[in-house]
Amino acid sequence: MAFLTRWLQFLRFLEGLLELLDFLATPLGLIAGVGIGLYSMLVGLGIDASAAATLAGSVALVLSCLITRPDF
């Protein structure tokens, strides 16, 4: 019975992981992933958190404008 409980927990984890990957495949998920990844990389390099957040937010905003550009 314990094995079946663990197996069910594993399957729920996989389902949640697939939902996350589906979200990351959308334009909003791509923008969020790039912003969070760039922020964590900059903080890891030793840049203070406010400067890293500003730079990562700016890059994410530019990426958002490029991806969601309307066709006139």
C-alpha positions as CSV (number, residue, x, y, z in Angstrom):
1,M,0.0,0.0,0.0
2,A,2.9,2.3,0.8
3,F,4.3,1.7,-2.7
4,L,1.0,2.8,-4.3
5,T,0.9,5.9,-2.2
6,R,4.4,6.8,-3.3
7,W,3.6,6.0,-6.9
8,L,0.6,8.3,-6.8
9,Q,2.7,11.1,-5.3
10,F,5.2,10.6,-8.1
11,L,2.5,10.8,-10.7
12,R,1.1,14.0,-9.2
13,F,4.6,15.5,-9.2
14,L,5.0,14.6,-12.9
15,E,1.6,16.2,-13.6
16,G,2.6,19.4,-11.9
17,L,6.0,19.4,-13.7
18,L,4.2,19.0,-17.0
19,E,1.9,21.9,-16.2
20,L,4.9,24.1,-15.4
21,L,6.6,23.1,-18.7
22,D,3.4,23.9,-20.6
23,F,3.4,27.4,-18.9
24,L,7.0,28.0,-19.8
25,A,6.3,27.2,-23.4
26,T,3.9,30.2,-23.6
27,P,5.2,33.7,-24.4
28,L,4.5,34.9,-20.8
29,G,6.3,31.8,-19.4
30,L,9.3,32.4,-21.6
31,I,9.5,36.1,-20.5
32,A,9.2,35.1,-16.8
33,G,11.8,32.4,-17.1
34,V,14.3,34.7,-18.8
35,G,13.7,37.4,-16.2
36,I,14.0,35.0,-13.2
37,G,17.0,33.3,-14.7
38,L,18.8,36.5,-15.5
39,Y,18.1,37.9,-12.0
40,S,19.5,34.8,-10.3
41,M,22.5,34.8,-12.5
42,L,23.3,38.4,-11.8
43,V,22.8,37.9,-8.0
44,G,25.1,34.9,-8.2
45,L,27.7,37.0,-9.9
46,G,27.7,39.4,-6.9
47,I,25.6,42.3,-8.2
48,D,23.3,43.8,-5.5
49,A,19.7,42.7,-5.6
50,S,18.1,46.0,-6.6
51,A,20.5,46.5,-9.6
52,A,20.0,42.9,-10.6
53,A,16.2,43.2,-10.4
54,T,16.2,46.4,-12.4
55,L,18.4,45.0,-15.1
56,A,16.5,41.7,-15.3
57,G,13.1,43.5,-15.3
58,S,14.3,45.8,-18.1
59,V,15.5,42.8,-20.2
60,A,12.2,41.0,-19.6
61,L,10.2,44.1,-20.6
62,V,12.1,44.5,-23.9
63,L,11.7,40.8,-24.6
64,S,8.0,41.1,-23.8
65,C,7.7,44.0,-26.3
66,L,9.5,42.0,-29.0
67,I,7.5,38.8,-28.5
68,T,4.0,40.4,-28.2
69,R,4.5,43.0,-30.8
70,P,1.2,43.6,-32.5
71,D,0.9,43.4,-36.3
72,F,-0.5,46.6,-37.7
